[in-house]
Amino acid sequence: MENKTSIPKNTLVGFAINVIIFAVGTLTSILVVRILGPKNQGVYFMVMTINYMAVSLGNLGLGIANTTFLAQKKYSISDIHLNSIITAAGVGTICIALYLIFQEFLYSTIFQGIEPLYVIAGIAIVPFSMYMLFWNSIMVGLNEIILLNKILFIQTILSSVLLLVALIILQQGINGAIGAWLLANILSVGIMFRLLHRMDRVTIKINYSSFKESMFFGLKSHVGGIATYIWLRLDAFLLNMYHGATAVGYYSVAVNLTEMLWRFMQPFYNAVTPKIAGGTKQESEVLTTKATRHIFFILSLVAIILALLSPIIIRLLYGSAYLPAYKPMIILLVGTIGIGVAIPTAVYFTGQLNRPGFLSFLAWINAVINIILCFALIPSYGVEGAAMASTITYITGFFILLVVLNKISGLTPARLLFIKREDFRDYLDIFTKIKQLVPSLVKEKTL
């Protein structure tokens, strides 16, 4: 009998919802990009990036701790939830203080040409964005994957409706886009808090053992996370500094198109993560290698198709004004496959091998490589230079990961990457599951 821990069921339901999320999100993104134009799209992307960087650098790795400890049933939901609230509020306050201290320097360098009010908006919403990150990690740890996907669906619809109202009905341009994004975040947090509070009522009493261990465990991984987030988004800041918001607008389209590959696989990542982290070492190893083979196979096929059709896709979806995004997108696709495969192996390193330190070390190697490449390539080659810097970094880190994983666990690149004949049975099983699950899900919905 299927239950909430079923990987096929969670993947199937997640994929079905993700198809809708993907379609709605993509259509909304297309309209936003077309309405705003390259320059304002670049500004909008920079505001998102400012928020992303603040949340990524300041989350202290608590999301990883939340998922791991809940998957292992080590602490209560209430303890983990309160830790998340305290961390989100505290880090958000620190971000605002740091902005006020360094604002003059920031506007003379990486924030050039961006209205201060937009930057303030991106920073002020950090506690809300961080809480959503922690909430998602709690759902994954609890294996509430179907609920997580439902909330992601609600978020997408809410955000899309608010954006369309602001841009099409009210015609508020960039101001409306940023305002709609802020409101969507605030409303989403309200929904998330209410749902989790009903699962296990939050008591204003800190479990210091839980808080201390979560911080310690998370920080071990977060040391590397800081480096990862730097090299994942440093290119956008340097593009804005050297070439302005229009270049960032082109690059944002390339990044969004290539990162669709990760979003496409997200339901599968969510389904296998608690199994990899919470299973026995042997079970985890089998699942990790099977997952990476499927991911490599699927992402490679999708990337080839996307590369061949990308000029047509860009012209049809975004308009001819965004055709300069074509070359950087092709360059980014190569590295994106490696990152997609690396995601489940990172869970294996952390949850099973208990070696978050290696991932941190690897992330800093990637950061150093990327920083050097960004400063060397972006000033002269602009958008294409940013894409080359990212892809070279992706590939280098991916090969190092394969070598070390082989040395530590004996998992060869062939076992991790090249799909086997028996793996294709999994696709047949999925089709069989569809026949079994769809009627049961419809029945659950009607009860």
Secondary structure, DSSP 8 states (H G I E B T S, - for coil): ---TT-HHHHHHHHHHHHHHHHHHHHHHHHHHHHHHHHHHHHHHHHHHHHHHHHHHHHSTTHHHHHHHHHHTT-S-HHHHHHHHHHHHHHHHHHHHHHHHHHHHHHHHTTTTT--HHHHHHHHHTHHHHHHHHHHHHHHHHTT-HHHHHHHHHHHHHHHHHHHHIIIIIS--HHHHHHHHHHHHHHHHHHHHHHHHHHHS---S---HHHHHHHHHHHHHHHHHHHHHHHHHHHHHHHHHHHH-HHHHHHHHHHHHHHHHHHHHHHHHHHHHHHHHHHS-HHHHHHHHHHHHHHHHHHHHHHHHHHHHHHHHHHHHHT-GGGGGGHHHHHHHHHHHHHHHHHHHHHHHHHHTS--HHHHHHHHHHHHHHHHHHHHHHHHHHHHHHHHHHHHHHHHHHHHHHHHHHHHHH---HHHHHS--GGGHHHHHHHHHHHHHHHHHHHHHHH-
